[in-house]
Amino acid sequence: MSLEETIADQLRRRGWYLALAETTTGGLIAVRIVRLPGSSAYFDRSIVAYSKNAKLQSLDMPPAVLEREGGGAVSLETARAMAAGLQRLSQAHIVLAETGIAGPIRGRSPKPLGTTCFAMHTPTGMLTEETQFAGERHEIQEQIAEHALGMIARYLTTSAEGV
């Protein structure tokens, strides 16, 4: 069973909805979710918030989060704020947010290419991870999507909440 199928099965069994806040992947995670027929039964939305303004407006984020020294757009704090903001807006049971640097240009961030921060708002709390991926831009994006789906699937298969 693929990650997407595992997620679909677990969300359906619980009657839960999933929402995504994507930056680096540009909607790739959502594409993988909605490829399965019947995904409207458990998938609420994905917001691709690529720019600073999009993050602030679409995800109900406090501006200070993106301006903090040592934080910025690629930080666990930003990922948490993205997930929390989208959860408030969507009321989804699971909200996963990702923000990272796929390259080849790093922009203003001092963090290395491939750095990605994930946050997942769940009924039992907020889970976060910071990971480093390697490769070309499209390879990093694919790895981020796979990792995000893996986080969701692991939570759903190991949590007894709602089953």
C-alpha positions as CSV (number, residue, x, y, z in Angstrom):
1,M,0.0,0.0,0.0
2,S,1.4,3.4,-0.9
3,L,1.7,6.3,1.6
4,E,-1.2,8.0,-0.1
5,E,-3.4,4.9,0.2
6,T,-2.4,4.4,3.8
7,I,-3.3,8.1,4.6
8,A,-6.6,7.8,2.7
9,D,-7.6,4.6,4.5
10,Q,-6.7,6.0,7.9
11,L,-8.5,9.3,7.4
12,R,-11.6,7.7,6.0
13,R,-11.7,5.2,9.0
14,R,-11.6,8.2,11.4
15,G,-13.8,10.5,9.4
16,W,-11.0,13.1,9.5
17,Y,-9.8,15.7,7.1
18,L,-6.3,16.7,6.0
19,A,-5.1,20.2,5.0
20,L,-1.7,21.2,3.7
21,A,0.4,24.4,3.8
22,E,3.1,24.0,1.1
23,T,5.9,26.3,0.1
24,T,8.9,24.4,-1.3
25,T,6.8,21.7,-3.0
26,G,4.5,24.1,-4.7
27,G,1.5,21.8,-4.4
28,L,3.3,18.5,-5.1
29,I,2.0,16.9,-1.8
30,A,-1.6,17.8,-2.7
31,V,-1.2,16.4,-6.2
32,R,-0.1,13.1,-4.6
33,I,-3.1,13.1,-2.3
34,V,-5.7,13.9,-4.9
35,R,-4.5,11.4,-7.4
36,L,-6.6,8.9,-5.6
37,P,-10.3,8.7,-6.5
38,G,-12.5,9.8,-3.7
39,S,-10.0,12.1,-2.0
40,S,-12.7,14.7,-1.4
41,A,-13.9,12.5,1.4
42,Y,-10.8,13.3,3.5
43,F,-8.9,16.1,1.8
44,D,-9.9,19.7,2.7
45,R,-7.4,21.9,1.0
46,S,-3.8,22.8,0.2
47,I,-2.5,26.4,0.2
48,V,0.7,27.1,-1.6
49,A,2.0,30.1,0.2
50,Y,5.3,30.8,-1.6
51,S,5.8,34.5,-0.8
52,K,6.0,36.2,2.5
53,N,2.7,38.0,1.8
54,A,1.0,34.7,0.9
55,K,2.1,33.2,4.2
56,L,0.8,36.2,6.1
57,Q,-2.5,36.5,4.3
58,S,-3.4,32.9,3.4
59,L,-2.2,31.2,6.6
60,D,-3.1,33.8,9.2
61,M,0.5,34.1,10.4
62,P,1.8,36.8,12.7
63,P,4.3,39.0,10.8
64,A,6.9,38.8,13.6
65,V,7.4,35.1,13.0
66,L,8.9,35.7,9.5
67,E,11.1,38.6,10.7
68,R,12.8,37.0,13.7
69,E,16.5,36.8,13.8
70,G,17.8,33.3,13.0
71,G,14.3,32.3,12.0
72,G,12.8,33.6,8.9
73,A,10.7,31.7,6.3
74,V,12.7,28.5,6.8
75,S,12.4,27.7,10.5
76,L,10.5,25.3,12.7
77,E,8.7,28.4,14.2
78,T,7.5,29.4,10.7
79,A,6.3,25.8,10.0
80,R,4.5,25.7,13.3
81,A,2.8,29.1,12.6
82,M,1.8,27.9,9.1
83,A,0.2,24.7,10.5
84,A,-1.5,26.4,13.3
85,G,-2.9,29.2,11.1
86,L,-4.2,26.7,8.5
87,Q,-5.8,24.6,11.3
88,R,-7.6,27.7,12.6
89,L,-8.9,28.5,9.1
90,S,-9.7,24.9,7.9
91,Q,-10.7,23.0,11.1
92,A,-8.9,20.0,9.5
93,H,-7.9,17.2,11.9
94,I,-4.4,16.9,10.5
95,V,-2.6,19.9,9.0
96,L,0.9,19.5,7.7
97,A,3.1,22.5,6.7
98,E,6.5,22.5,5.0
99,T,8.9,25.3,4.3
100,G,12.4,24.9,2.9
101,I,15.1,25.7,0.4
102,A,15.1,23.7,-2.8
103,G,17.7,25.8,-4.7
104,P,19.7,26.2,-6.7
105,I,19.7,29.7,-5.3
106,R,19.6,30.1,-1.6
107,G,18.2,33.6,-1.4
108,R,18.7,35.4,1.9
109,S,18.7,32.4,4.2
110,P,21.9,31.4,5.8
111,K,20.7,27.8,5.9
112,P,22.1,25.2,3.4
113,L,20.2,24.1,0.3
114,G,17.8,21.2,1.1
115,T,17.0,22.4,4.6
116,T,13.3,21.8,5.2
117,C,11.1,22.4,8.3
118,F,7.9,20.4,8.8
119,A,5.1,21.0,11.3
120,M,2.0,18.8,11.7
121,H,-0.9,19.9,13.8
122,T,-2.8,16.9,15.1
123,P,-5.5,16.3,17.6
124,T,-2.8,15.2,20.1
125,G,-0.5,18.2,19.6
126,M,2.1,19.7,17.2
127,L,4.9,17.6,15.8
128,T,7.9,19.2,14.1
129,E,11.0,18.0,12.2
130,E,13.9,19.7,10.5
131,T,15.6,17.7,7.8
132,Q,18.3,18.1,5.2
133,F,17.8,16.8,1.6
134,A,20.3,16.6,-1.2
135,G,20.0,16.8,-5.0
136,E,18.7,19.0,-7.7
137,R,15.7,21.2,-7.1
138,H,13.1,18.7,-8.4
139,E,14.7,15.9,-6.4
140,I,14.6,17.9,-3.2
141,Q,11.0,18.7,-3.8
142,E,10.1,15.0,-4.4
143,Q,12.0,14.1,-1.2
144,I,10.1,16.8,0.8
145,A,6.8,15.5,-0.5
146,E,7.7,11.9,0.3
147,H,8.9,12.9,3.8
148,A,5.7,14.9,4.5
149,L,3.4,12.0,3.4
150,G,5.5,9.6,5.6
151,M,5.0,11.9,8.6
152,I,1.3,11.9,8.1
153,A,1.1,8.1,7.5
154,R,3.3,7.4,10.6
155,Y,1.1,9.5,12.8
156,L,-2.1,7.9,11.5
157,T,-0.9,4.4,11.8
158,T,0.7,4.8,15.3
159,S,-2.0,7.0,16.9
160,A,-5.0,5.3,18.4
161,E,-6.7,8.7,18.6
162,G,-10.1,8.6,16.9
163,V,-10.0,4.9,15.9
